[in-house]
Amino acid sequence: ISHYPEPKSWSHMSITGMNEFELKNNQQADDYVVRNLNTIPELPFETASFDIVTCTVSFDYLNKPLEVMKEVGRVLKPGGSVILSTSNRCFPTKAVKIWLNTSDTEHILIYGSYIHFTDMFQPPESIDITPAVARMGF
């Protein structure tokens, strides 16, 4: 499963997650590492080894999000970017309590605080890419 566009337009992609079956079957990844970041909040990559780090619909499940965000800052090259995407859906039995007790707007503030309190990034920017039709309730 991949959340990235096709065709592939980048030189190399490493992925990390807990489900080896999904990681192994991600056709866009060049390599993968199975890792439970709730148990070991360390990214298994060299310092300053990525231009971009993305996290797709997963930060709401982390029980040590600030530690993981510091790891994101560590593995990014100077001037690199982090892209966090989220959804208005989640697995309630897996999401952390603060996520379940806050609104979509507050979720943005939560993500922004993870970025801010690492002292490793420029101020974050939030972009709503929800299709206009969905924002109108259809």
Disulfide bonds with the S-S distance in Angstrom:
none
